[in-house]
Amino acid sequence: MAKWYESANFYHIYPIGLLGAPRVNEGGEVVHRFPVLTEKWLPYLEEEGFDAIYIGPLFESTKHGYDTIDYKKVDRRLGDNGDFKEFVNKAHELGIKIVVDGVFNHTGRDFFAFQDILKNRGSSPYKDWYKGVNFGANNAYNDGLSYDTWRGSGDLVNFNLKNPEVKNYLFDVIRFWGEEFDIDGIRLDCADVLDFDFMREMRGVTEGLKPDFWLMGEVIHGEYRRWIEDARLHSVTNYELWKGLYSGHNSHNYFEIAHTVRHLFDVQWGSARGCRLYSFADNHDVGRIASNLQNPGHLKPVYSCVYFLPGIPSVYYGSEFGIKAPKEHGDDALRPAIDLDEILENNPMPEITAWIKYLNYLRMAHQEACTYGEYRELLLMNRQYVFSRSTGNDAVIVAVNNDDSDASVTVQVPLQGCYYDYVDEIEYPASDGKITLNLPAGGAKIVVIK
């Protein structure tokens, strides 16, 4: 039986940013910002055709959300557990699945176990919960001890995921999220450095919650199949495609994107090639796609690739409006507050918002071909690229153009018949098994078999 995540259209929310919460948690009273997501954003996303949301980090933290204080409490800057429960319930009523951040590689320094180590040192029952704790050294906080951190960030203390007590604690956290909030999956932060045995054991825990519970990992480099094989995760982030999407358009070189697809699914993937990677044009850690592109007019072909190349498509909040933010301006710039009513009224790129909505609905209408269909290159040149996704009775042809001029392409169709463009309302009867498509400059055209 097909799983929901195989054909999902994801929307990615960084809630501390979107809701305009303070970047530092000063404690104090709970501020109920979450109802804005429930009452305004969920109906909007349902109307736009998104049927899954990846949201996080959510749980009580000191600053950016990844320095966890309490895994069982929604961050007070966002609301409380009741607010998040209501959000999930409303999402499910609208047919939208919810996936949350699982920050299991490290905690913040304010997490109870680390605080106990600082207080009780060698007599702390939690001294083996973290990697590399050394009471004969020191750190930047002058605690009189040292410890392993994530990429040298002293406020992110690495868990010892081989410690059975730590694993049992985190598995209990996951069961709590499933039972308390009825979530549908977890995106694993820093999956590229997580212990493989931990991930495999976690898979067993989550399958006990829901048979279709989804596990997706943040992996930047490496052979992606290593995180999929041996019943670990279901999917990982496709950073290889992310890089190719903007650089292939900037250099007018569709060979880069096509080569990435071949590498991932013909060379690297091997026995795990049936997996669908998590595809995206940007996220909370990288520059906005409208900034990464030298020509923001290429957003239509970029998102056409995100949605119809093999994978699970995701849109980062606000990028459907063409929001710009380069990485060099810092992470906060990548994670802005957005007033939904205001941006809908003063939309800087309404044509992109409409295009992404169209892609959502087109992918749903041709779900079998777009999810399970064979990928085939029909034409590949530096500035034009045409590919298809097809099954025995359905076919979608996607043609993209990174040139500054219009282009005309003739391709062999994957299935005989008449093809249709819903945007321009034009039929394309196949002649000798071929059709000719006229592509706008920096644009895209998608036709489907009637």
C-alpha positions in Angstrom: 0.0 0.0 0.0 1.3 3.5 -0.9 2.4 5.7 1.9 1.2 9.3 2.2 4.7 10.7 2.2 5.6 9.2 -1.2 3.3 11.7 -3.0 3.2 14.6 -0.5 3.6 18.2 -1.4 5.5 19.7 1.6 5.6 23.2 3.1 8.5 24.0 5.4 7.9 26.4 8.4 10.5 27.7 10.8 8.0 28.9 13.4 10.3 31.2 15.6 11.0 33.2 12.4 7.6 33.1 10.7 5.7 34.1 13.9 8.2 36.9 14.8 9.2 35.4 18.1 12.1 36.9 20.0 15.4 35.2 19.0 16.3 34.7 22.7 14.0 33.0 25.2 14.0 35.2 28.3 11.6 32.9 30.1 8.5 34.4 31.6 4.9 34.1 30.4 3.8 31.9 27.5 3.0 34.0 24.3 0.3 32.3 22.2 1.6 32.9 18.7 0.6 29.5 17.4 -3.1 30.3 16.8 -1.9 32.5 13.8 -0.7 29.3 12.1 -3.8 27.4 13.0 -6.3 30.0 12.0 -4.6 31.7 9.0 -1.8 29.7 7.6 -3.5 26.2 7.6 -6.5 27.3 5.5 -4.1 29.2 3.1 -1.9 26.1 2.7 -4.8 23.8 2.2 -6.1 26.1 -0.5 -2.7 26.3 -2.1 -2.6 22.5 -2.5 0.0 21.6 0.2 -0.9 18.4 2.0 2.1 18.1 4.4 4.0 20.5 6.7 7.5 20.2 8.1 7.6 22.5 11.1 10.4 23.1 13.5 12.1 23.4 15.8 9.2 23.6 18.2 10.3 22.7 21.7 11.6 24.8 24.5 15.0 26.2 23.7 17.3 29.0 24.7 17.8 30.8 21.3 17.3 29.4 17.8 15.4 26.3 18.6 18.2 23.7 18.2 19.6 24.3 21.7 16.8 22.3 23.4 15.9 22.9 27.0 12.7 20.7 27.3 11.7 18.1 24.7 8.2 17.8 26.0 7.2 21.4 26.1 6.4 23.7 23.2 8.6 26.8 23.2 6.9 29.5 25.3 7.7 32.0 22.6 5.3 30.1 20.3 2.6 29.0 22.7 1.9 25.9 24.8 1.3 22.2 24.2 -2.4 22.8 23.8 -1.8 25.3 21.0 0.3 22.8 19.1 -2.2 20.0 19.6 -5.0 22.2 18.2 -2.7 23.0 15.2 -2.2 19.3 14.5 -5.9 18.5 14.9 -6.9 21.3 12.5 -4.2 20.2 10.0 -5.5 16.7 10.0 -9.1 17.9 9.5 -7.8 19.6 6.3 -5.9 16.5 5.2 -2.5 17.9 6.0 0.2 15.8 7.7 2.6 17.2 10.3 6.3 16.4 10.5 8.4 18.0 13.3 12.1 18.6 14.0 13.8 15.9 16.0 17.0 17.5 17.5 18.6 14.3 18.9 22.3 14.9 18.2 22.7 17.5 20.9 21.0 19.6 23.6 21.4 23.1 24.8 23.4 23.9 27.9 20.2 24.6 29.8 19.0 21.0 29.4 18.5 19.4 32.8 21.1 16.6 32.3 23.9 19.0 31.4 22.9 21.4 34.2 23.2 18.5 36.6 26.7 17.7 35.3 27.7 21.4 35.8 26.4 21.2 39.4 27.5 17.7 40.5 30.4 17.1 38.1 31.8 13.5 38.4 29.0 12.4 40.8 26.3 13.4 38.3 24.2 10.4 37.1 24.2 12.1 33.7 27.9 12.4 33.2 27.8 9.7 30.6 24.9 11.1 28.7 27.2 13.3 26.7 30.3 12.7 24.5 33.8 13.7 25.6 33.0 15.1 29.0 36.4 15.8 30.6 36.6 17.3 34.1 40.3 17.9 33.6 39.8 20.6 31.0 37.9 23.8 30.4 35.7 25.5 27.8 34.7 29.0 26.6 32.2 29.3 29.4 34.9 28.6 32.0 32.9 25.6 33.5 36.1 23.7 34.4 35.2 20.9 32.0 35.1 20.2 28.3 32.7 18.3 26.1 32.1 17.4 22.5 30.0 19.9 20.5 28.2 20.2 17.2 30.7 21.8 14.8 32.4 23.7 17.6 29.3 25.4 18.9 29.7 25.5 22.7 26.0 25.9 23.3 25.2 22.6 21.5 26.4 19.7 23.6 26.6 16.3 21.8 24.6 13.4 23.3 26.2 10.0 23.6 23.7 8.1 21.5 25.3 4.8 22.4 24.3 5.2 26.0 21.1 3.1 26.6 19.8 5.6 29.1 20.0 8.4 26.5 18.3 6.3 23.8 15.5 5.2 26.1 15.0 8.9 27.1 14.7 10.0 23.5 12.5 7.1 22.5 10.2 8.1 25.4 10.2 11.6 24.0 9.2 10.3 20.5 6.4 8.2 22.0 5.2 11.3 23.9 5.1 13.3 20.7 3.1 10.6 18.9 0.7 10.1 21.7 0.3 13.7 22.9 0.3 15.5 19.5 -0.5 12.7 16.9 2.4 13.8 14.6 3.0 12.0 11.3 6.8 12.1 11.1 10.1 13.4 12.2 12.8 15.3 10.4 16.1 14.4 12.0 18.4 17.3 12.5 22.1 16.6 11.8 21.3 13.1 10.6 24.7 13.0 8.9 26.4 12.7 12.3 23.8 10.5 14.1 24.6 7.0 15.2 23.3 4.5 12.7 22.3 2.0 15.3 20.3 4.7 17.1 18.4 5.5 13.9 17.6 1.9 13.2 16.3 1.4 16.7 14.3 4.6 16.4 12.6 3.3 13.3 11.2 0.4 15.3 9.8 2.8 17.9 8.1 5.0 15.3 6.6 2.1 13.4 5.0 1.2 16.7 3.3 4.6 16.7 2.0 4.6 13.1 2.7 2.1 10.3 3.2 5.1 7.9 5.3 7.3 10.3 7.9 9.1 8.2 11.5 9.6 9.1 13.6 12.0 7.0 17.1 13.0 7.8 19.2 16.2 7.2 22.2 14.9 5.2 24.3 17.3 3.2 27.2 15.2 1.8 27.8 11.5 1.4 26.2 8.5 -0.1 22.5 9.1 0.7 21.6 5.4 0.5 23.7 4.7 3.7 21.0 6.5 5.7 18.2 4.5 4.0 19.5 1.0 4.0 19.1 -1.5 6.8 15.7 -0.1 7.9 17.0 3.3 9.1 15.3 6.3 7.6 12.8 6.6 4.8 14.4 9.7 3.1 17.1 12.3 3.4 17.5 15.9 2.1 18.7 16.1 -1.5 21.4 18.8 -1.2 23.0 17.6 -4.4 19.9 18.5 -6.4 19.5 21.8 -4.4 23.0 22.9 -5.6 22.4 21.9 -9.2 19.0 23.8 -9.4 20.5 27.2 -8.9 23.9 26.8 -10.3 22.6 24.9 -13.4 20.4 27.9 -14.2 23.0 30.5 -13.3 25.5 28.9 -15.7 22.9 28.0 -18.4 23.9 24.4 -18.0 21.1 21.9 -17.7 23.6 19.1 -18.0 24.5 19.8 -14.3 21.0 19.1 -13.2 20.5 16.1 -15.4 23.9 14.6 -14.3 22.8 15.0 -10.7 19.7 13.0 -11.3 21.6 10.3 -13.1 24.2 10.1 -10.4 21.6 9.9 -7.6 19.3 7.4 -9.2 21.6 5.3 -11.4 25.0 5.4 -9.8 24.8 6.2 -6.1 21.4 4.8 -5.2 21.9 1.1 -5.9 19.6 -1.1 -3.8 17.9 1.9 -2.3 16.9 3.6 -5.6 13.2 3.2 -4.8 13.5 5.8 -2.1 12.2 9.3 -2.8 14.6 12.1 -1.6 13.4 15.3 -0.1 13.7 18.0 -2.8 13.9 21.7 -2.1 15.1 25.0 -3.7 15.9 26.6 -0.3 15.4 26.2 3.4 16.2 27.8 6.8 19.9 27.2 6.4 20.7 28.3 2.9 20.1 31.5 0.8 16.6 32.1 -0.6 16.3 30.7 -4.1 15.3 34.2 -5.4 18.6 35.5 -4.1 20.7 32.5 -5.3 19.4 32.8 -8.8 21.2 35.5 -10.9 17.9 35.8 -12.7 14.9 35.4 -10.4 12.8 35.0 -13.6 14.0 31.4 -13.5 11.9 30.5 -10.5 9.3 28.8 -12.7 11.7 26.3 -14.3 13.4 25.8 -10.9 10.2 24.8 -9.1 9.1 22.7 -12.1 12.2 20.6 -11.5 11.6 20.5 -7.8 8.1 19.2 -8.3 8.6 16.7 -11.2 12.1 15.3 -11.0 12.1 12.1 -8.8 11.6 13.1 -5.2 9.3 14.7 -2.6 8.9 18.4 -3.3 9.1 21.0 -0.5 8.6 24.8 -0.5 10.2 26.9 2.2 7.8 29.4 3.8 7.7 32.7 1.9 9.6 31.5 -1.1 6.3 31.2 -3.0 6.2 35.0 -2.8 9.8 35.3 -4.2 11.2 36.6 -0.9 14.9 37.3 -1.1 17.6 36.7 1.5 21.2 35.8 0.8 23.0 33.5 3.2 25.8 36.0 3.8 23.3 38.3 5.7 23.0 35.6 8.4 20.4 33.0 9.4 18.0 35.5 10.9 17.5 37.0 7.4 16.6 33.6 6.1 13.9 33.2 8.7 11.8 36.4 8.6 8.4 37.1 10.2 5.6 37.2 7.6 2.2 38.7 8.0 0.1 36.5 5.7 -2.7 39.0 5.0 -0.1 41.7 4.2 2.0 39.6 1.8 -1.1 38.3 0.0 -2.3 41.9 -0.5 1.2 43.1 -1.6 2.6 40.0 -3.2 5.9 40.8 -4.8 5.7 37.8 -7.2 2.1 36.7 -7.6 2.9 34.7 -10.8 5.3 32.5 -8.7 2.6 31.9 -6.0 0.1 31.0 -8.7 2.7 28.7 -10.4 3.5 26.8 -7.3 -0.2 26.3 -6.6 -0.6 25.0 -10.1 2.2 22.6 -9.6 0.7 21.3 -6.4 -2.6 20.6 -8.0 -1.1 19.2 -11.2 1.0 16.8 -9.2 -2.0 15.6 -7.2 -4.1 15.2 -10.4 -1.3 13.0 -11.9 -0.1 11.4 -8.7 0.8 8.0 -10.0 3.0 9.2 -12.8 4.6 12.0 -10.7 5.3 9.7 -7.7 6.0 6.3 -9.2 6.4 7.1 -12.9 9.6 6.3 -14.9 11.9 9.3 -15.3 13.1 9.8 -18.8 15.3 12.5 -20.5 13.6 13.5 -23.7 15.9 16.4 -24.6 19.0 17.8 -23.0 20.9 20.9 -24.0 22.6 23.6 -22.1 19.6 25.9 -22.2 16.7 23.6 -22.7 15.8 20.4 -20.8 12.7 18.2 -21.3 11.9 15.1 -19.2 8.9 13.0 -18.6 7.4 11.0 -15.8 5.2 8.2 -17.0 3.4 5.0 -16.1 1.5 2.6 -18.4 -1.5 4.9 -18.8 -0.4 8.4 -17.6 2.4 10.8 -18.7 3.6 14.2 -17.7 6.1 16.1 -19.9 8.1 19.0 -18.3 10.1 21.4 -20.5 12.2 24.1 -19.0 14.2 26.9 -20.6 17.0 29.0 -19.0 17.7 31.0 -22.1 16.9 34.7 -22.4 15.0 34.0 -25.6 12.0 31.9 -26.4 12.8 28.4 -27.7 11.1 25.6 -29.6 11.7 22.0 -28.9 10.5 18.8 -30.5 10.5 15.6 -28.4 9.5 12.0 -28.5 6.5 11.4 -26.2 6.6 8.6 -23.7 3.0 7.5 -24.5 1.1 7.9 -27.7 -1.8 10.2 -27.6 -2.8 13.8 -27.4 -1.1 16.1 -24.8 -2.7 19.1 -23.1 -1.4 22.3 -21.5 -3.8 23.5 -18.8 -2.2 26.9 -18.5 -2.5 27.9 -22.2 -5.4 25.5 -22.9 -3.6 24.1 -26.0 -3.8 20.5 -27.3 -0.7 18.8 -28.7 -1.6 15.7 -30.8 1.5 13.5 -31.2 2.6 13.3 -34.8 4.8 10.3 -35.5 5.2 10.0 -31.8 6.5 13.6 -31.4 5.2 17.0 -30.2 6.7 20.4 -30.5 6.6 22.8 -27.6 7.2 26.6 -27.6 8.9 27.7 -24.4 9.0 31.2 -23.1 12.3 32.8 -22.2 13.3 31.7 -18.7 10.1 29.7 -18.5 8.5 26.3 -18.3 5.8 24.3 -20.0 4.1 21.2 -18.6 1.8 19.0 -20.7 -0.1 15.9 -19.7 -1.6 13.1 -21.7 -5.4 13.5 -22.1 
